């Protein structure tokens, strides 16, 4: 039929009836924060490594005005700070803010406006905005938690 309609020589499509391969969704993380010693960059590195160790696929877009702090993970993308991140935010699985201290963080408020759950540290106003297990996750400052037992892993299930 393809030959008659298109004038081409059809090829055989192989493996079309094989069982569907199990896949995992990619976890899309976003952070929009100043990065310095007090804004949790070391915690961000710990979370990156926890995700990698648990074989959880992720991409993390970090919007920041800092050029001092970088990492060499292929999953992590640093962008210059900007105010028009709405498309990235709307596509995120989680917004991440792992600071030492916070007041009432705009980043978390903006994420919640788009119904994006947040991963935050147990500091300041973060716990006023995020109810653990309801609209995000509150992680301890020492990052002593098992990422593979959390909903982070459940979010990646096909």
Secondary structure per residue as TSV (DSSP state, phi and psi in degrees):
chain	resnum	aa	ss	phi	psi
A	1	X	-	360.0	-41.6
A	2	X	H	-60.7	-40.1
A	3	X	H	-62.8	-41.8
A	4	X	H	-69.8	-42.2
A	5	X	H	-78.2	-38.6
A	6	X	H	-111.8	-11.5
A	7	X	-	71.9	24.8
A	8	X	S	-112.6	173.8
A	9	X	-	-101.3	108.4
A	10	X	-	-65.9	149.1
A	11	X	-	-110.3	160.6
A	12	X	-	-80.4	132.2
A	13	X	-	-92.8	114.4
A	14	X	T	-91.7	151.7
A	15	X	T	67.5	15.4
A	16	X	T	-69.8	-23.9
A	17	X	T	-101.9	8.2
A	18	X	S	-69.0	154.5
A	19	X	-	-59.3	148.9
A	20	X	-	-63.3	134.5
A	21	X	-	-78.2	136.5
A	22	X	-	-69.0	132.8
A	23	X	-	-128.8	163.7
A	24	X	B	-120.9	140.7
A	25	X	-	-73.4	153.1
A	26	X	-	-87.0	131.7
A	27	X	E	-77.4	121.7
A	28	X	E	-103.5	112.5
A	29	X	E	-107.8	149.7
A	30	X	E	-140.5	141.0
A	31	X	E	-134.9	138.4
A	32	X	E	-132.1	97.4
A	33	X	S	-158.9	154.6
A	34	X	-	-69.0	136.0
A	35	X	-	-110.8	119.1
A	36	X	S	-153.1	-172.2
A	37	X	T	-60.4	-26.3
A	38	X	T	-97.3	-6.4
A	39	X	T	-99.9	13.8
A	40	X	T	83.7	25.4
A	41	X	H	-61.3	-38.7
A	42	X	H	-63.0	-35.7
A	43	X	H	-67.9	-36.5
A	44	X	H	-61.5	-42.9
A	45	X	H	-62.3	-39.6
A	46	X	H	-63.4	-44.5
A	47	X	H	-63.6	-41.5
A	48	X	H	-56.7	-46.4
A	49	X	H	-68.3	-38.3
A	50	X	H	-60.5	-43.4
A	51	X	H	-63.6	-43.7
A	52	X	H	-64.1	-44.7
A	53	X	H	-61.9	-32.6
A	54	X	T	-86.0	2.2
A	55	X	T	58.7	37.5
A	56	X	-	-95.0	119.0
A	57	X	-	-71.8	135.5
A	58	X	E	-151.0	157.7
A	59	X	E	-130.9	135.2
A	60	X	E	-128.0	113.9
A	61	X	E	-94.8	122.4
A	62	X	E	-117.8	115.8
A	63	X	E	-99.4	120.5
A	64	X	E	-153.0	159.0
A	65	X	S	-96.9	2.1
A	66	X	-	-94.1	138.8
A	67	X	S	-113.7	-2.1
A	68	X	S	-76.3	-34.2
A	69	X	-	-103.4	121.4
A	70	X	-	-141.1	170.7
A	71	X	-	-147.5	165.2
A	72	X	-	-106.0	24.1
A	73	X	-	-79.5	131.5
A	74	X	T	-67.1	-20.3
A	75	X	T	-79.1	-11.5
A	76	X	E	-107.9	130.2
A	77	X	E	-124.1	122.1
A	78	X	E	-94.9	133.4
A	79	X	E	-124.5	150.8
A	80	X	E	-63.0	144.9
A	81	X	-	-58.8	138.5
A	82	X	-	-156.7	166.6
A	83	X	S	-100.5	-4.4
A	84	X	-	-110.0	61.6
A	85	X	-	-99.6	13.5
A	86	X	H	-57.4	-40.6
A	87	X	H	-65.7	-38.4
A	88	X	H	-67.6	-41.6
A	89	X	H	-64.0	-43.3
A	90	X	H	-63.9	-25.1
A	91	X	T	-91.4	-4.3
A	92	X	-	-77.8	147.0
A	93	X	S	-82.0	-41.6
A	94	X	E	-143.3	146.3
A	95	X	E	-97.7	135.9
A	96	X	E	-118.8	128.8
A	97	X	E	-141.5	108.2
A	98	X	-	-116.0	43.7
A	99	X	-	-71.5	161.8
A	100	X	S	-71.9	-36.1
A	101	X	-	-152.6	153.0
A	102	X	-	-150.8	154.7
A	103	X	S	-88.6	-106.8
A	104	X	S	-120.9	89.8
A	105	X	-	-65.8	128.3
A	106	X	H	-60.4	-40.1
A	107	X	H	-56.5	-44.7
A	108	X	H	-67.4	-42.5
A	109	X	H	-61.3	-42.3
A	110	X	H	-67.3	-39.2
A	111	X	H	-62.3	-44.7
A	112	X	H	-63.9	-31.5
A	113	X	H	-57.9	-35.2
A	114	X	T	-93.8	10.7
A	115	X	T	58.4	35.6
A	116	X	-	-95.4	119.8
A	117	X	E	-65.6	158.2
A	118	X	E	-123.0	150.4
A	119	X	E	-112.5	115.9
A	120	X	E	-132.8	160.8
A	121	X	E	-83.4	161.0
A	122	X	S	-80.6	68.7
A	123	X	-	-138.6	148.4
A	124	X	T	41.0	-135.2
A	125	X	T	-70.8	-10.5
A	126	X	H	-57.2	-41.9
A	127	X	H	-78.6	-11.4
A	128	X	H	-78.2	-29.4
A	129	X	H	-93.4	-35.6
A	130	X	-	-108.1	123.9
A	131	X	-	-102.4	114.9
A	132	X	B	-51.8	123.8
A	133	X	T	84.4	-6.3
A	134	X	T	-104.6	-61.6
A	135	X	T	-121.4	23.8
A	136	X	E	154.2	-162.8
A	137	X	E	-136.9	136.1
A	138	X	E	-104.1	118.5
A	139	X	E	-107.5	150.4
A	140	X	-	-69.8	152.5
A	141	X	T	-57.4	-32.8
A	142	X	T	-80.5	-0.4
A	143	X	-	59.3	25.0
A	144	X	-	-86.8	82.9
A	145	X	S	-151.3	158.1
A	146	X	-	-97.9	106.2
A	147	X	G	-63.9	-28.8
A	148	X	G	-74.1	-16.5
A	149	X	G	-96.7	-0.6
A	150	X	S	-94.2	175.5
A	151	X	H	-68.1	-17.1
A	152	X	H	-55.2	-41.6
A	153	X	H	-72.4	-39.8
A	154	X	H	-63.2	-32.4
A	155	X	H	-65.2	-22.3
A	156	X	T	-91.1	-5.1
A	157	X	B	-65.0	143.7
A	158	X	-	-70.0	360.0
